[in-house]
């Protein structure tokens, strides 16, 4: 009798643990009981769909075609604060898209840093962008740009890494530099990143358990924001985006959690070993870093820029992680890529 009770308790406990660790199924767009499809989408070779949005001058008449890769907890409905006059003067066509699991793009359970480049390449080909295009990656979206520099460099006309994502487990970055930058993050963020790297199967439970659900990286804790970031956010809140609720509509695990898992996984390459794709002088790669960035401390990006001198490093004094949300700074980014 006692043995039966113990077995029953163990079975119930195992069942509870399994349910706690297993993420819920995604609410895929366009299927019964899922969110509706409201944006144009292209079908990838593996059957997934990517949603996209076009902006700027007409694609057929553009002088420059730029694919913009959004960051963490964002989507294709983000806006770059660039004046219409500058867009028309330079003839810029922008292509925004929802990365896998965000917005209206299908989830990709096996997504990796490598798969990001091929999603971008296939999107460009499906829309007949042309043999070469520019890529701009913001924050976490910058690991997609690193992927493009590694796997499809022949398709790039230029690239920009804006307040770019860093992994604290890149093997070629000196340990003392990685450790110094890592220690600047809040403790809950450090633990979340460790879980994403070492035990990614535990991340869903870690971020949804009541003890850890207030993780700064998810909640947007003001401790991660510089003074200029707070001013920028105050302005943004005065005119909130009507599309915010669509960013995570397929489930946090399919977008936010898988984003961290892919970024903090072991990469097939180290950014410090990338080769210059523009050795003939046509095209350039830029990195923009705010000196007051508390989301991505600058130490690792400074090291990468010194290791790869062909990356044009722009350090912006007094700005934090949201520097591209300020119109003048955003236009500086575009001009440096296309004009200078």
C-alpha positions in Angstrom: 0.0 0.0 0.0 2.7 2.5 1.0 4.7 1.6 -2.2 1.7 2.3 -4.4 1.3 5.7 -2.7 5.0 6.6 -3.2 4.8 5.5 -6.9 1.7 7.6 -7.4 3.3 10.6 -5.8 6.4 10.2 -7.9 4.3 9.9 -11.1 2.4 13.0 -10.2 5.6 14.9 -9.4 7.2 13.8 -12.7 4.0 14.9 -14.6 4.1 18.3 -12.9 7.8 18.8 -13.7 7.2 17.8 -17.3 4.3 20.2 -17.7 6.3 23.0 -16.0 9.2 22.6 -18.3 7.3 22.1 -21.6 6.3 25.4 -23.3 2.7 25.7 -24.6 2.1 25.1 -28.3 2.5 28.3 -30.4 -0.6 30.3 -31.5 0.4 30.1 -35.2 -1.0 32.8 -37.4 -3.6 31.8 -39.9 -4.7 28.5 -38.4 -7.9 27.9 -36.5 -7.9 29.8 -33.1 -4.7 31.5 -34.1 -4.1 35.2 -34.8 -5.2 36.5 -38.2 -2.8 37.2 -41.0 -2.9 40.9 -41.8 0.5 41.4 -43.6 2.0 40.2 -46.8 4.1 37.0 -46.3 6.5 34.9 -48.4 6.8 31.1 -48.2 10.3 29.8 -47.5 11.7 26.6 -48.9 11.2 24.8 -45.6 7.4 25.7 -45.6 7.6 28.5 -43.1 6.1 31.9 -43.8 7.9 35.2 -43.2 5.8 38.4 -42.9 7.3 41.6 -44.2 6.6 45.4 -44.7 8.0 47.7 -47.4 8.7 51.4 -46.9 10.5 54.2 -48.5 10.7 54.7 -52.3 9.4 52.2 -54.8 11.5 49.1 -54.9 11.9 49.3 -58.7 13.3 52.8 -58.6 15.4 52.6 -55.5 19.1 53.5 -55.4 19.7 51.6 -52.2 17.7 48.6 -50.8 18.1 48.0 -47.1 16.8 45.0 -45.2 16.2 46.0 -41.5 16.4 43.3 -38.8 14.5 44.2 -35.7 15.7 43.6 -32.2 14.4 41.8 -29.1 10.7 42.1 -28.4 10.1 44.1 -31.6 8.8 43.4 -35.1 8.6 44.6 -38.7 6.3 47.4 -37.6 9.1 49.2 -36.0 9.9 52.6 -37.4 13.3 54.2 -38.2 13.0 57.9 -37.5 14.3 59.2 -40.8 12.9 62.2 -42.6 11.0 61.6 -45.8 13.3 64.2 -47.5 16.4 62.1 -46.8 14.7 58.9 -48.0 13.7 60.5 -51.3 17.1 62.3 -51.7 19.0 59.0 -51.4 16.4 56.8 -53.0 16.1 54.3 -50.1 13.8 51.3 -50.2 13.4 49.6 -46.8 12.3 46.0 -46.2 11.3 45.1 -42.7 10.4 41.6 -41.7 9.2 39.7 -38.6 12.0 37.3 -37.5 10.9 33.7 -36.8 8.2 33.5 -34.1 7.7 37.3 -33.9 4.6 39.1 -35.2 3.1 37.1 -38.1 6.2 35.0 -39.1 5.9 31.3 -38.4 7.9 29.9 -35.5 11.1 28.1 -36.2 11.9 25.6 -33.3 15.3 24.8 -34.6 16.4 28.3 -35.5 20.0 29.2 -35.2 22.3 32.1 -35.9 23.1 30.4 -39.3 19.4 30.1 -40.3 18.9 33.8 -39.9 21.2 34.6 -42.9 19.3 32.2 -45.2 15.9 33.5 -44.1 17.1 37.0 -45.2 18.6 35.7 -48.5 15.4 33.9 -49.4 13.2 36.9 -48.5 15.4 39.0 -50.8 15.1 36.6 -53.6 11.4 36.0 -53.3 10.8 39.8 -53.5 13.4 40.2 -56.3 15.5 42.7 -54.3 18.5 42.1 -56.6 21.9 40.4 -56.2 23.1 42.7 -53.5 21.4 44.6 -50.6 22.3 46.3 -47.4 21.4 44.9 -43.9 20.9 46.8 -40.7 20.6 44.9 -37.5 19.5 46.5 -34.2 20.4 45.0 -30.8 19.7 41.3 -30.9 18.9 41.6 -34.6 22.6 42.3 -35.1 23.4 38.6 -34.7 21.5 38.1 -38.0 24.0 40.6 -39.6 26.9 38.7 -38.2 25.3 35.6 -39.8 25.0 37.4 -43.2 28.7 38.5 -43.0 29.7 34.9 -42.4 27.3 32.9 -44.7 26.2 35.2 -47.5 28.8 38.0 -47.7 28.6 37.9 -51.5 25.0 39.2 -51.3 25.9 42.3 -49.2 26.3 45.9 -50.5 27.0 47.0 -46.9 26.1 46.2 -43.3 25.4 48.0 -40.0 25.5 46.6 -36.5 23.6 49.0 -34.2 24.1 48.6 -30.4 24.8 45.0 -31.4 24.1 41.8 -29.4 27.1 40.2 -27.8 27.6 36.7 -26.4 29.6 36.2 -23.3 30.6 32.8 -24.5 32.4 33.8 -27.7 35.6 31.8 -27.4 38.0 34.3 -29.1 37.1 37.2 -26.9 39.5 37.4 -23.9 37.9 36.0 -20.8 38.8 39.1 -18.8 36.9 41.4 -21.2 33.8 39.1 -21.4 33.8 38.8 -17.6 34.1 42.6 -17.1 31.2 43.2 -19.4 29.1 40.4 -18.0 29.4 41.7 -14.4 28.0 45.1 -15.4 24.6 43.4 -16.1 22.0 43.0 -13.3 22.2 39.7 -11.5 18.8 38.4 -12.8 19.9 39.1 -16.4 23.2 37.2 -15.9 21.3 34.2 -14.6 18.9 34.3 -17.5 21.7 34.4 -20.0 23.5 31.5 -18.2 20.3 29.4 -18.4 19.9 30.2 -22.1 23.5 29.1 -22.8 24.0 26.1 -20.6 20.5 24.6 -20.1 18.2 26.1 -22.9 15.6 23.5 -22.3 15.0 25.1 -18.9 14.6 28.7 -20.1 10.8 28.6 -20.5 10.4 27.4 -16.9 13.0 29.9 -15.7 11.2 32.9 -17.2 7.7 31.8 -16.4 8.2 30.6 -12.8 6.9 33.1 -10.3 10.3 33.5 -8.7 11.9 34.6 -12.0 9.2 36.2 -14.1 10.3 39.7 -13.3 13.6 39.2 -15.2 14.8 42.7 -16.3 15.5 41.5 -19.8 11.8 40.7 -20.3 10.1 43.3 -18.1 12.2 46.2 -19.4 13.5 47.2 -16.0 14.6 50.8 -15.9 17.9 49.7 -14.3 19.0 48.7 -17.9 18.2 52.2 -19.3 20.5 55.2 -19.5 19.2 58.7 -18.9 18.9 59.3 -22.6 17.1 56.0 -23.0 14.5 57.1 -20.4 13.9 60.4 -22.2 13.5 58.6 -25.5 11.1 56.1 -24.0 9.0 58.9 -22.5 8.6 60.4 -26.0 7.8 57.0 -27.5 5.0 56.5 -24.9 3.4 59.7 -26.0 2.7 58.1 -29.4 2.6 54.3 -28.7 2.7 51.9 -31.6 -0.7 50.3 -32.4 1.1 47.1 -33.4 2.7 46.4 -30.0 0.3 43.7 -29.1 1.1 41.7 -32.2 4.8 41.3 -31.4 4.4 38.3 -29.0 1.0 37.1 -30.1 2.3 33.6 -31.0 3.7 33.1 -27.5 6.8 34.4 -25.7 8.6 31.2 -26.1 8.4 31.3 -29.8 9.9 34.8 -30.1 11.7 36.0 -27.0 12.9 32.7 -25.5 14.0 31.2 -28.8 15.8 34.4 -29.7 17.9 34.2 -26.5 18.5 30.5 -27.0 19.7 31.0 -30.6 21.9 34.0 -29.7 23.6 32.4 -26.7 24.0 29.0 -28.2 27.5 27.9 -29.3 28.1 29.5 -32.7 29.8 27.8 -35.7 32.1 30.8 -35.9 33.5 33.7 -33.8 32.8 37.3 -34.9 36.5 38.2 -34.3 37.4 35.7 -37.1 35.1 37.2 -39.8 36.7 38.3 -43.1 36.2 41.6 -44.7 33.6 41.1 -47.5 34.6 44.4 -49.1 38.3 44.0 -49.8 37.9 45.8 -53.2 36.7 48.9 -51.4 33.1 48.9 -52.6 30.9 48.6 -49.5 31.5 49.0 -45.8 30.6 47.6 -42.4 29.7 49.9 -39.5 29.2 49.4 -35.8 27.4 51.9 -33.6 27.7 51.8 -29.8 26.4 54.1 -27.1 28.9 54.8 -24.3 26.0 54.6 -21.7 24.5 51.4 -23.0 23.6 49.2 -20.0 21.8 46.5 -22.1 25.0 45.8 -24.2 28.0 47.0 -22.3 30.5 48.4 -24.8 33.6 46.4 -23.7 33.2 43.4 -26.1 32.1 45.5 -29.1 35.1 47.8 -28.6 37.4 44.7 -28.6 35.7 43.3 -31.8 36.2 46.7 -33.6 39.9 46.7 -32.7 40.3 43.1 -33.8 38.5 43.8 -37.1 39.7 47.2 -38.2 37.7 47.1 -41.4 34.6 47.6 -39.2 34.0 51.3 -38.9 33.4 51.8 -35.2 31.2 54.8 -34.1 31.0 55.4 -30.4 28.3 57.8 -29.4 28.9 59.8 -26.3 26.1 60.1 -23.7 23.7 57.7 -25.5 22.5 54.3 -24.4 20.8 51.3 -26.1 18.1 53.3 -27.9 20.4 55.7 -29.8 18.8 54.7 -33.1 15.4 56.0 -31.9 16.7 59.6 -32.1 16.2 61.1 -35.5 19.6 62.7 -35.9 21.5 59.7 -34.8 19.4 57.4 -37.0 20.1 59.6 -40.0 23.8 59.7 -39.2 23.7 55.8 -39.3 22.1 55.8 -42.7 24.4 58.5 -44.1 27.5 56.8 -42.9 26.4 53.6 -44.7 25.3 55.2 -48.0 27.1 58.5 -48.4 30.4 58.6 -46.5 
